[in-house]
Amino acid sequence: MNLDFIKKYNLVKSTLFGFLAWFILFLLFPLKVKYELEFLPILYIALNYVFFLMGLKSLTSVKRDKQTSFSVNVFVLKKIMYFIIFLAFTGFFLKVLDKFYLRDTSFGNTMSENRVLLAQSGPSVISIISAITNPLSFIPLFIYFYINEKKPLLFYVCLFLFFSASLEFIVLGSRSGLFILLLLFGLYLFFFKRIKLSLKKMILLVVLLFSLGIYSINLFITRTTDFTGSDEKSIKHILTKANYNFTIEPTTATKESIINSDSKIYQSSYLGTINFVQYYLHGMYEFGYLYNNYSSDHHYGAYTFNIFAKFLNIILGTEIDLEKIQASPPRTGVYTTFFGPIFIDFGWFSLVFMFFFGVFQKSIYNHVLRGRIQYVPLLFYFLIINFFFPVINFVNGAQGLYTMSAFILFAWIYTLLSGKIILSRAGGKVKYVKILKSKV
């Protein structure tokens, strides 16, 4: 296992570099702040960072002599991969059944119409099961790379499953979901050394990212056109009336330059750049507004970890009012950094939450250093979460909680199927059974 990669891009670095990236973008781009951050929101964010880092540092990293790449039985791992493929395809089938047949979403509908249909129909047992099992589609490609398999058909099956999640993100116009997909794919490629950067590849990567940016902003324009009626009106709306313009907006000169441009490529690329930077930066200022104007009760996890509340409502018949909880922020439909949702849930008790969140992440990191590959996908997702602390909460955003639950489920499945189940202890002898036996 590539432990050098794990140690080089660790949890502390991802956290600090994420804040540095936010600060650099803030300095570089011409945006006008309309709602200034006050002292208490800044203090709240700073202390949450400190307590999280304290949690990470509270556990000692595994010492070098105990760091290992465990010898994994490839035959057993292949069986686990095929089992995960079965679960992932089941989740994909249930997802298609739920979204396109039971709840009537369609590529023929606008993105706004699809979102309304999903909101009106509400969750079901099928939707919950599919939402948990479908993210297992990220796992087969990870195992395929790990065992260094050379079967093209199996590779394409794993690749299809990995990107199958994009189906829902495209239907709903979720750019953050597509972004997570690409970040995970990139982490896989670098972790398994499937790509080495050269000048040619760097140029190709820049072109790819630029093209993705153009597609992303065009997706946003299309989504906005659903209610504005034309691309021209959509561009003006994005620059002047989009939700995140409440706290931070482009300068007047920037807006005029984009609106008056005759070049579609220039217009899309500049608008895409400014839009991306606004998306990236506005969460801090929105958090300041949230902190100063939040008047509802705290929800103690039901806002950030809402799928567990959904599960309780469906399975146990509880009556947690999720609509009321999700509508409790003074402004919805905006990013409020990682700390907005946990402030809504815990207030200043979030310091305790962040400390133990850091402890939990560090325990997963130590498992990986000990060679337990089943925890690597979860660790990768933590790296993404930490980097984007100043931007968005990727636990309750971009279906993050479903993804995390699936990665934890994979770790349990792997541990169960590859380990020994002790049946009895008698006379100093242990009787056990292995679910998956090694090939003789």
LUMKOL-387010 format. One record per residue (C-alpha): x, y, z; residue in three letters. Coordinates in pm, whole numbers, plus 50000, padded with zeros to 5 digits. Each point is the difference from the previous one (the first is absolute). Last residue first. Layout:
<sites>
XYZALA
...
</sites>
This chain:
<sites>
494254762349833VAL
498035031549931LYS
499385018750322SER
496684995150174LYS
497305026250011LEU
497634996350296ILE
502764988150233LYS
498804978850293VAL
501304997950353TYR
500684975550280LYS
502545011450255VAL
501814975650222LYS
501055007550358GLY
497674973350131GLY
497005015649830ALA
499545032949815ARG
497075001749761SER
498785012449662LEU
502615026349920ILE
499315016549665ILE
503265004049809LYS
500805028449765GLY
499805007649627SER
496215000849972LEU
499355018950324LEU
502835025449970THR
499185006849635TYR
496295003950069ILE
500695023150294TRP
502395021849796ALA
497515000549711PHE
497225011450236LEU
502265028450119ILE
500515010249637PHE
496254997749933ALA
499215021350306SER
502545026049887MET
498445001449653THR
496475002850142TYR
501175027650235LEU
501605018249709GLY
496875002149787GLN
501525031249835ALA
499585018650332GLY
499234985850346ASN
503534987550070VAL
501595021549730PHE
499375031450208ASN
500975028249767ILE
502655026649940VAL
502405006950288PRO
500064962650098PHE
500724990249637PHE
503394984250060PHE
498674981350302ASN
497124983449815ILE
502224989549708ILE
502614984550230LEU
497194982950192PHE
498774984549675TYR
503454985749935PHE
500054985450351LEU
496684982649933LEU
501414985249677PRO
503164988450189VAL
498204982350287TYR
499734965549837GLN
503735001349927ILE
501004991550354ARG
503775003949971GLY
500815012450350ARG
500335035149856LEU
496394996349879VAL
498764991750350HIS
501945030150128ASN
498195023149756TYR
496654985450110ILE
500895007350364SER
501065035149899LYS
496625006349836GLN
498164988850312PHE
502135022150226VAL
499445029949770GLY
496244994250008PHE
500384997250377PHE
501485035050021PHE
497545013949744MET
497004987450198PHE
501315014850325VAL
500565033749830LEU
496534996449845SER
498675005850351PHE
500065036749897TRP
496774994949804GLY
499364962749958PHE
497754992949702ASP
499765033849826ILE
503675006150083PHE
500784965849852ILE
498235009749677PRO
501855033349971GLY
503444986550096PHE
500884982149679PHE
499675033149817THR
496595017149974THR
499224991549637TYR
496735013649864VAL
496574985549915GLY
498415011350326THR
500095033050190ARG
498815005850359PRO
500844963550075PRO
497034979650137SER
498634987449667ALA
501834966650020GLN
498654994750353ILE
496435008949903LYS
500094976549704GLU
501594972850214LEU
497205000050257ASP
501064969450202ILE
496894978750032GLU
501324965850093THR
498554970149814GLY
502844976650089LEU
501134990649648ILE
498975030249793ILE
500365028050256ASN
503174984650146LEU
501564997349654PHE
499145036149920LYS
501655010550330ALA
503074979949902PHE
499915017249662ILE
499985034050173ASN
503504997750144PHE
500785037249967THR
496505012050093TYR
498914972750244ALA
503345001350184GLY
499075018150319TYR
497185021449851HIS
500755034450143HIS
496925021250056ASP
499185027749754SER
501255036250005SER
502975000249761TYR
500685036049896ASN
503555008450111ASN
501474965349948TYR
498224995249667LEU
501235033649869TYR
503584991850097GLY
499574965449847PHE
498875016449678GLU
503215020250007TYR
502154968850029MET
497894981149745GLY
500435027049735HIS
503594991549912LEU
499894968349789TYR
496695006649830TYR
501105035549927GLN
503304986949863VAL
498184974849780PHE
497615026649870ASN
502905023349920ILE
501794972549807THR
496864987549826GLY
498985035449904LEU
503475005449856TYR
499934966749811SER
496385003049883SER
500315036149883GLN
503384994649838TYR
498694969449814ILE
496745017349906LYS
501895029949859SER
497815030849955ASP
500775012750353SER
497665025950150ASN
498774978350291ILE
503474987450094ILE
501835033449995SER
497065017750166GLU
500024975550291LYS
503765003150048THR
499895038049996ALA
497195000350258THR
502024977950236THR
498904964150041PRO
497834991250303GLU
500274989350364ILE
497374997450274THR
496634999749822PHE
501644991249669ASN
499884963550122TYR
496334996749908ASN
500425010749638ALA
498625034849932LYS
502765020249835THR
502524978749812LEU
497904968449980ILE
496915020149903HIS
501855018649724LYS
501294966849863ILE
496524984550022SER
498405029649822LYS
502374994949708GLU
499494962350004ASP
496215003849972SER
496774992250189GLY
500935010750354THR
498434969950178PHE
501524969549830ASP
502745022949865THR
501674997350343THR
500544962549956ARG
501335005749650THR
502355027350124ILE
501224976650276PHE
500644972049753LEU
501775025049775ASN
502115009550301ILE
500944963750060SER
500654992249635TYR
502385029649974ILE
501734989050320GLY
500274964349875LEU
501575012849680SER
502515020350202PHE
500724969850220LEU
500574978249695LEU
502205026049829VAL
502055003850320VAL
500294962250031LEU
501124996549637LEU
502645026950053ILE
501194982050315MET
500004966949815LYS
502255013949726LYS
502315016650253LEU
500244967650196SER
497984988850302LEU
500064963450086LYS
496704981549997ILE
499054965450122ARG
502175004650309LYS
497464981650218PHE
499575030150228PHE
500175024349708PHE
497274983149796LEU
497774993050300TYR
500305036050124LEU
499025012549653GLY
496924977749994PHE
499005012550344LEU
500385036149886LEU
498044993349681LEU
497024985450185LEU
500085027550262ILE
499775026249722PHE
497084981849838LEU
498155001950332GLY
500915036850044SER
498615007749655ARG
496574985950082SER
497745006649700GLY
497334976050128LEU
500044977149695VAL
503775004449968ILE
500644990850364PHE
497684970049970GLU
501874985449705LEU
503405009950144SER
499654971850253ALA
500584975449715SER
503575013249972PHE
501534974050231PHE
497674972549879LEU
501005005749640PHE
503694999850093LEU
499624967250190CYS
498204984149704VAL
502605014649764TYR
502824985050208PHE
498274966250015LEU
499814999749620LEU
503665010449966PRO
501364972750233LYS
503485009450125LYS
499565000950380GLU
502515019650206ASN
498524987250328ILE
499755036150125TYR
498775014549670PHE
497094975849983TYR
499315005050372ILE
499635037849952PHE
497974994849682LEU
497634977050194PRO
499535025750285ILE
498405031249848PHE
496864980249907SER
499474995450375LEU
498385034449963PRO
496894981449867ASN
499564979550318THR
499115028650239ILE
497825020949766ALA
498414968649858SER
498964988150346ILE
498615034450095ILE
498155004349669SER
498494965250024ILE
498845005850360VAL
498385032549892SER
500955036950000PRO
497745029049896GLY
497785002749694SER
499805038050000GLN
503755006150036ALA
500884975149727LEU
497485015149758LEU
501155035550083VAL
503624991049929ARG
499064984149668ASN
498015030949898GLU
502965022550081SER
502324978549790MET
497645003549705THR
498164968949898ASN
500874978849696GLY
502924984050186PHE
497284986450227SER
498794999050358THR
496774980450044ASP
500244990850371ARG
499314962649976LEU
501354994949651TYR
503005022849945PHE
501305007050352LYS
499034968550189ASP
500524974449726LEU
503255016549886VAL
501285000850360LYS
498834964350063LEU
501934988149694PHE
503115019550105PHE
499794986050354GLY
499724964749867THR
502925007149766PHE
502015012050300ALA
499074969550209LEU
501044976049721PHE
503225019549939ILE
500694998450376ILE
499684962049987PHE
502294998549698TYR
502575021550181MET
499794978450313ILE
500694969249791LYS
502965017849840LYS
501335008950347LEU
499874963450104VAL
502084989449698PHE
502385029550046VAL
500834990050358ASN
501265032650146VAL
503475002150150SER
499785030650221PHE
501855031149885SER
501545010050327THR
500555027550252GLN
500934984650333LYS
503735008349978ASP
499125035349884ARG
497905007950305LYS
496245003049961VAL
499015036350050SER
499305010450357THR
496395008450075LEU
499225034450144SER
501505016849692LYS
496944995249780LEU
497705010550284GLY
502135030850065MET
499735007949628LEU
496204998650030PHE
500075021550315PHE
502125026449825VAL
497865000649684TYR
496875003350212ASN
501695028150193LEU
500755019349679ALA
496464995549864ILE
498395012650322TYR
502495028750034LEU
499225011649645ILE
496254997750071PRO
500565020050323LEU
502135027749846PHE
497785010549710GLU
500214989549636LEU
498915027249761GLU
496874997049790TYR
500305016549658LYS
503544988949909VAL
500925010949646LYS
501934975649783LEU
503045005749780PRO
501994967550040PHE
503504994050137LEU
499835006150374LEU
496894978950069PHE
501304972549772LEU
503204998750208ILE
498034998650327PHE
497834970949885TRP
503054980549880ALA
501715006150336LEU
496944986950185PHE
500104968049797GLY
503764997350044PHE
499514999550377LEU
497384972450005THR
501624978649729SER
503335003350179LYS
498584988650333VAL
498244969949846LEU
503004986949808ASN
501165004849644TYR
503644989850044LYS
499234972550252LYS
497344983049787ILE
502045004149680PHE
503074984650165ASP
497794971550126LEU
499344987949645ASN
498804964850082MET
</sites>
